Amino acid sequence: MTREVPTTVALEIERVDFAYPRRCVLQKVSFTVPEGRFCVLLGLNGAGKTTLFSLITRLFLCQAGSIRIFGHDVRRQGRRALSYLGVVFQQPTLDLDLTVHQNLSYYCALHGLPRREVGGKVKGTLRAIGLADRANDKARELSGGQRRRLELSRAFLHRPRLLLADEPTVGLDIQSRQAILRQVREGCDRDGVGVLWATHLVDEVRPEDALVVIHEGTVRAQGTAAQVMAETSTHSVHQAFNSLTGGDPT
């Protein structure tokens, strides 16, 4: 009889509530992201995805419930918990007046990477994403898809064990979206990084992905995408989402 190897939990969200003075945003939200899994947080705009990311990264303080990253409570052990994270926020954060190389080098310095390693790490990263010939161009000269690929690569530079990506493909063409998804999925598989990928785009979900459907601040379903489809007796993620929420994601 084969023994199952326990799966390490990269992110644990437990009964999290959050409200603004006149509006409740999250209610009893609970789910986990295992290490090395690609987990999609699927919901319409306004479902609470960005607020949840703000709580995980301590931009907002959790009002009720708990958030743990590799077992470390974000509220009580913030520095330790956040040390595991790589983050790509919904709003771009590149410095457009710095060169492509400078954007990556500056990030390495912020994370305390040894100076002797930075040059090689940056060159290797740019080569991997096809931007080696743009190293000395300012970030503002890149296309939208190239900027996003640069941001995602930057988030991997310090070798995080959990990546948060909040609507990273919004506004991009289909080829750019596919390239970015491929880049992140390869990093997840190669390095065993847990990924929480927030999106409203159903075509970014694969049947084998872990899936959390969030709507109006509550979790409506979770499991693999295939399991969610089976539980809702539907044949696509799009149909499953409509069944659970009455909404219509893209």
N, C-alpha and C positions, 0 to 999 in steps of 0.2 A: 504494500500500500504506500503510495507516494504522499509525503507530507507537504502541505501547502506552506509556502514561504510567506510570512506576514508581509503585507504591503505597507510601506511607510507612507503616512499621511503628510502630504506637503502643506495643505491648507485645510483648516477645519473652521467652518462657520457654524455657530450654534445659537439658535434662537435670537438672532440679532434684530433689534428694533431701532428705527431712527425716524425722527419727525422734525420738521421745521415748525415754527410757531403756529402756523395755520394749516399745515398739511402733513399727513403721515406718509412717509416714503417707503419704509421697509417694515414688514411685520413678521416676526418669528421666522426669519430666513435661516435655514439650516441646510448645509451640504458639505461634502468633502472633495478635495482634489488629491488623488494619489500621486506620489512621486512618479515621474516618467509617463504620465498620461496627459493627453490633449483633451481638455474639458471645455466645452462651449457653453457659455452663459447666454442663452438666446432670449431676447425680449424686444418689444417695440421701444422706440424712443420714449423716455419718461417712465420706463418700467422700474427703474431704481438701480440700473447697472453701474452708472458712474458714481452714484452715492455710495454704493457698496465698495467700489474701488477706493474711494476717498477714505472710507473707514479702515480698509485693510492697510492702507499706506499711512494712516494716522494724520491725514489732512483734516479729517473730522474725528471726534472722539465717539466711541461706541456708547450709546445711551442705555442699552440693555443687551444681554447676551454676551458672547465671547467670540474672539477671533484668535486662532493660534496658527503660527507658521512653524512647521516642524516641531510642534509641541510647545513653542514659546508664545506666551500670551502677549498680544500686541500692546495692550494697555500697560501691563506691569513689567514687561521685558522688551520694550519697544526697540531699543538699539540692536539687541541680539536677534529679534524676530525679523527686523527689516534687513539685516545683513544677508539674508538668504534671497532677497528679491531682486529681480530685474523688472523694470516697469516701462511700458509705452502708453502714455496718456492719450486721450482722445485729441487734445489740442497739441499740435506740433511743438517740440521743445528744442529743435536745433537752433544754434546761433547762426543766422543767415549771413552774417558778416565775417564769420570765420571760414577758413577753408575746410574741405571735407576732412583732411588729415588732422587739422587743429581741433575740430569737433570731437574726434575720437580720442586724440591725445589728452585733451582737457578732461574728458570723462574718466580716462585711466588715472589721471592725477587725483581727481576727486575721490576715487575709490582706493587710493593708496597703492596702486600697482607699482612694482619696482621699475624705476626709470629705465634700467637696462633692458627690460622686456617690452617696453611700450612700442618702440619702433617696429620690431618684428611682428608684434601682435596686430598693430594697425595695418601694416602692409598685407599680412595674411588675410585679415578681415576684408579689406578692400578688394583683394584678388578674388576672394570667395564669392563676393556679391557683384563682381564685374565692374567695379568702380576704380580699379587701380589707376587708370589713365585720367581720372578726375580728381586725384588726391589734392592737387594744388588749386582747384577751382573753388570758388566760394559756394557755400551750400545753397544760396539763393539761385544759382545757375542750374541746379538739378531739377529734373521733373518731379512731379508730386510722388510718383511711384518710387523713384530713386531716393528721395528724401525719406520715405517711410522705410525702405529697405535699410538705409543707413541708420535710422533710429533703432530698428529692431536689432541690427547687428551690434550697435553700441550697447544695447541692453544686455547682450551676452558677453561683453568683454571681460567682466569681472567674474565670470563663471557662476552665475546665480543657479540656485536649485529650484527656483519657482519664478516663472515669468507671468506677469499680468499684462494683458494687451486689451485696451479699451477702444473698441471700434477702429482698429488700426487701418482698415481698408476703405473707409468711407470716402466717396468722391473719386475713387480710382477706377481706371478702366479694367475690364475683365482680365486682361493679360497681366497687368500689374498685381491685381488681387491674387491671381493664381501663383505668381512668382513669390509673393510674400508668404502666402500660406505654405507653399512648398518649403521655403526657407525655414520657417518656424517648426514645421512638422519634422523636418530633417534634424534640427537641433534637439527637439524633444526625443526623437528616437536615438540619436547618436550619443547624446550626453545624459540621457535620463532625466531631463528637466521636466518638472510638472508645469503645465500651461493652463491658465484660465483666460480664455479668449472670449471677450464680450462682443456680441454682434447682433444685428437685427436681420442679417442676410442668411436666409435658409440654405442657400447653395454652398455655404462654407462648412456645412456639417456633413460628416461622413457617418455611415451606419455604425461603425465601430467606436466612434468618439463617445466619451462621457458627455452627457447632455443634461443641463439644468435649464428648465423653462421657467422664466420669471415673468410675472404679469401683475401690474398694479401693486408692486411691492411684496408679492407673495410667491413662493415657489409652488408651481402647479404640477411639476413632474420632474423626476430625475432618474438616471440610469444610463445605459448606453442608448444611443439614438434608436437602435433597432428594438430595444426593450420598450422604449416610450411609444414607438409605433405599434408594437404588438399590444401593449396595454390599452391603447386607444383604438385598436382595430382599424388602423389606417395603413396606407401603403407608401407614405412619404412624410418627411419631416414637416413639410408645409401643411399637409392635411392634419397631422398630429397637433401642430401648433394651433390651427384653427379650432380643432375639437376641444382643446384645453382652454382656450382664451376667447374665442370668437373674433380674434384679430386676424390680420393679414400681413405678415412680414413679407419683405421683397423676395 
